[in-house]
Amino acid sequence: MKRSPLFSGIVYLILGLLFTYFAVQNVNDQGWGFFSYLLVVIATFDLGSGIRMILFHFKLKTIQKK
């Protein structure tokens, strides 16, 4: 089964929000450490990838309509 970019984008956004939540909780509990920075970097990549995939989905839809 082939996944659409919209589904993948939504999954990436959910993962990015989850990692952001974990990063905030980790900073509140232990302060800024290596693991906190790692979680922030992973969340940034996931959120960026999710937005790119969703935008790609809509761009692909407009190209297919033409």
C-alpha positions, 0 to 999 in steps of 0.5 A: 500500500502506498502512503500519500504525502498528506498522511505522512505529513500528518504523522510527522506533525504528530511526532514533532508535537510529541517530541516538543512536549517531551522536550518541554517536560524534560527541560522543566524537570532537569533543565537544558541538557544533551537529551533536551537539545536532542529532542528539540532537534528531532522535533524541528526535523519532524515538524519541518518534514511534516509541513513540507509533505503537506505542502507537497501534497497540495502542490501535487493535487493542483498539478494533477488537476491541470 
